[in-house]
Amino acid sequence: MSVESTSGLFTQAQLHEALDDGTLPAWAERHYEGFRNAMLGTHDGAPFPCYFGMESERSGDALYTFCDSMTEESALLALTDTLFEYVQVFEEYGERTSLVIFFRPPEQALGEAEYRDHFWNILQFLHDHDPEPWPHHIPTDPTDPYWEFCFAGEPMFPTARAPFYEQRMSRHTPHGLEITAQPRAIFEGITGDTEAGKEARRIIRDRIEDYDGVCPHADIGDWGDSHTREWKQYLLPERNEDTIEACPLTITALR
């Protein structure tokens, strides 16, 4: 299956139609079906921790895309175009419409460090090919508590799931790298400084512990919290005692 045939935005209805027609490659079918089972199923009796992701899949509000490679320029340029399109239209689909990006799995098994490098290289590629300047209201310094990844002028929260996770099951998928992009705008009214936001985060953290069977990682926090940095949450280390001290992303866009 060519890059063009799996790139572009899919609504849930379009994706299910492609599954029924058999027009997706086998790796894409497995990846989406694994994602859907995780969102709508349970692990050791516990529901998936992210209530918003779970509800988005259940309601059919999410958008999806497939990327044929984690490294090939043509595939990543196609992803850049798709992400740009998503930023322009996501508010038309639902109140909390995220974009789930499924990457073709590598031919050989990779470890945590390799997936981490791929993840940050992908974000760097997207940033370097961003058609819009960095938004003025978001700091360019990742050490600032109000920094977050931006693309096409939209601040967003990209989180990863990958095969290397063995204990942190909410971040585990056996089918290759998966990134969910959630614009800051979809969190309106439920940010950490609101009562609704505080309650939502309390529920999610409780669910993480039940689902994973391990304590939530210390790097998990709220955007703007002086004690945490949002970029550290994008791809969490497997072990609670590990952390990444410096953000791997280099911001080159002029403000």
N, C-alpha and C positions, 0 to 999 in steps of 0.2 A: 504494500500500500504506500503510495507516494506521500510526501510531506503535505502537498496541497489537499489531499483527500481527507486528511485527519485534522488539519489546522482549521482555524475559523471557529466562531462561536456556535455552540450547540445549546438549544434549550433542552430541558428534560424530555419533552415530547419528541423533539427531533432526534435526540440521542436514543431513546427507546425505539423509535422507528428504524434507525440505523441498525440497532441490535436485532430487531425482528427481521430486517431485510438481509442481514449478514454482510453488510457493506463495510463494517469496521474490521481491522486486523485483529487477530486473536489476542494479542497483547493488550490492545485497547479495551476489548470486551472484558478480559479478566480484571484489568485495573479498575474500570468503572464498577463492575459487579462487586469487587472486593470493597470498594469505597462505600457503595450503597448498603452492603451488608453490615459494615461497621457503623454507619450512621443510624441505621434502623434496628440493628440487633443489640445484643448485650454481650458483656464479657464477665464471666463469673457472676451472672445475674445483675450486673450493673449496666445502666444505659450509657451511651457515649457521653463524655463529659460536656462537650460544647453543645449546649441546648440550641444555640442559634444555627449551627451547622446541621444538627439533626432535624430541626423544624424546616430549614430551607430545603433539605432533600425530601422530607415527607410532603411538603406543600408543593414541590415542583418549581420553586422560585429560583433555584441556583442556575448558573450558566457554567458550561464546561468547554474545555478544549484539550487537544492532544498534541504533544510535541514529539517529533520523531527522533530526537536526539538531545542529549544534555550538552553536547559540545559542538556539533556541526553548525556552521554559520548560517546556512540556508534555513535550517529548522529554527534557530533562535531568532532570525529576522522575521520569520513567519509568526513566531510567538509575540514578538514586539508589535507587529501589526495587529494581532488579535487582542492583545492587552490594551492597545490604544483604542480599538473599537469598543471594547468592554467599558472603558472609562467613560466613553461618550454616551453609552446607552443603558448602563446598569440601573439607573433610577427609574427607567421605564418599565422594568420587569417586576419589581417588588420592593418592599420597604428595606429588606436586608439581603439583597441579591449579591452573593459572592461569586467569584470565578474559581473553579477547581481545575487545575492544570495537571494532566497526567503525562509523564515522560516515559518514552519507550525504555524498558529495562535494559541494563548493560548485558553484554554477552557473558561476562564473568562476574561473580559475586564481589561486591565492594564492601569495605568496612566503614566505620564511622567517619574517619578522617577524610576518606575519599568522597563520601557523600557530602560532607560539610564543604569540601573544596568545590564540588560541582554546584552546590546550592548557591554559594556566594559568587562563584564565577557567572552563574546565570543572572543573578541580581546585578552584578557589575555590567554585564553585557546589556541588560535592559536599560540601566542608567546611562551607559555610554551612548546608546542609540535612542535615547529619549527625545522625541520630537519637540518637547516643550521644556522651557527652563524650570529650574528648581523653584517651587513656590516661595514667595517672599516671607510668608508667615511661619515657615518651618526652618529651624536651624540647620545649617550644613554640617555642624560638628556632632558626630554620634555620641560624644560624651555628655551632650546636653540632654536632660531628661525629657525635653519636648521634641527631640529628633525622632523621625521615623522615615521609613523608605517612602519615596515619592516617585510617581510616574505620570506623565502627561498632566502635570500640575495637580495630581490627586494624591494626598497622603494616604497610605494604606498599610495594612498589617498582613504581611505574607508569612504564613506558617507552613512548616514542612512535616511530612510523614515519610518514612523510609524503611527499608528492610532491616537495617542494622539494629533497630531497637528490639531488645529481648524482654525487658521488664516494663519499660514505659509504653504499655500497649496502646494507649490513646494516640501515640505517635508512630505506631507500627503499621506498615503495609508490606506484604511479601512481594508486591508486584512492581517495584521501582519507585523512583522519586515522585512525590506528589506535593504540589504547592497550592494552597488556597489563598487567594488574594482577597482581602476584605478592606474596602475603602473606609477611611475614618468616618465618612458621612453615614454609613449604615449603623454606626454606634451612637448616633444622635439620640439623646435622652437616656442613654444607658452607660454613660462614661463613669469613670471611677469616682467623680465628685458628685454624683447624684445618688439618691437613695435607691432608685431602681438599679442603677449600675452596681452599687455596692452589694445589693442582694443577689444580682445575677452572678457576680464574681464569687460570692460566697458559695452559691450553689455549684458553680463550675468547679471550684477548688475541692469541695467535698466529693463531687463526682469523680474527679481525677484520682483521688486517693482510693476510692472504692473500685474504680475501673482498672487502675494500674496495679494496685496492691503495694505501691511504694509511695512515700511522701512526695508531694509536688516539689519540683525543683525550686531552689531558692531564688533563681533568676526570674521566676514568674512574678509579675507585678503589674501595676497600672501605669499607663502612659502619663508622664508628668510627675511621677513619684520620684523624689530626689534620691531614693535609695535603690532604684532599679533602672535598667536601661532596656527599652523596648526591643532593640535589635538582638539582645541576648535570648529572647524568647522565640525567635523565628525558627531556629533549628536547635532544640535543646540537646545538651549532652545526655548520654544514656545514664551516667552515674551522677548522683546528687552532689558528690564532692567535686565534680569537674565544672569548669566554666571557661569561657573565652575572654581574655582580658582586653583585647583590642578589636574593634570592629574591622572585619576584613574588607569592607567596602570603602572605596576611594571616591569621594564626591568631587566631580570635576565641572559640573554645570555652574555657569555663572548665575549669581542671584540678581 
